[in-house]
Amino acid sequence: MFEDSTPASPQPPTSPNATPGLLLELWLVLAFCTRLPLPRSSAAIAPGALAQAMRLFPLAGLVVGGLGAAVYGLAHLVLPAALAAVLAVAATVAATGALHEDGLADVADGFGGGIDKAAKLAIMRDSRIGSFALVTVTLTLLLRVGALASLASPGLVAGALVAAHALGRGAIPVAMQALVPARPDGLGASAGQPAAGTAGIAATLALLIAAVALPHTAALAAVLAAAVATWGMGALARWQIGGQTGDVLGAIEQVAETAALLAVVAS
């Protein structure tokens, strides 16, 4: 997720009614987490700015999930639910440039193919896609498409997408707070560890978005599933490589998002 490239610093718009710090953070989060056509700036990001802005990561999930929901709603007017679900998932992947899917793919290849920590980290840095990556990413895409197709109703699909994407992004700063960097370089380390308060705000914001987007039972199920998935992926990363990397954070987002969608279906 974080290793391959660093998005250029965004140039926030000015508004007399907005708090410049929050507006800059939101612009930074959207520029980092999505490939939306935002204004850019060559100015350097201040040290620690990304770590602090992570409290707004769930808002990036809200935007991406909302885009997927809009695509599903339009496609559902003329297409069966399964095909609308494929287009919705494709829209969310396009909106992020497959940022988190890439992280999941690298983790699958590294954890599946490496014999020790050094080998696993080396494989995760290799841009080539192996069989573990192909199977893992394919299965998660199928699970997400299947979950949306099962929900069928555009309103419920919209809520599930928004909640799942917000919860997935909210899991990232929580994981960064809980796990030490597994390597000294890469943006998983250089972005800085978000403060406990930052991770707490992100988790709370994600929870609130899920609570508003979904019926109470479904929201609770999605939150619990995302939390368990985040913990499980974090425990696996600690066991395999001793901590987190940007790719691990991308994988955490993916498993949390997928788990949340499946929990909504199950509820």
Buried (B, 14 or more C-beta within 10 A) or exposed (E): BBBBEEBBBBBBEEEEEEEEEEBBBBBBBBBBBBBBEBEEEEEEBEEEBBBBBBBBBBBBBBBBBBBBBBBBBBBBEEBEBEBBBBBBBBBBBBBBBBBBBBBBBBBBBBBBBBEEBEEBBEBBBEEEBBEBBEEBBEEBBEBBBBBBBBBBEBEBBBBBBBBBBBBBBBBBBBBBBBBEBBBEEBBBBBBBBBBEEBBBBBBEBBBBBBBEBBEEEBBBBBBBBBBBBBBBBBEBBBEBBBBBBBBBBBBBBBBBBBBBBBBBBEB
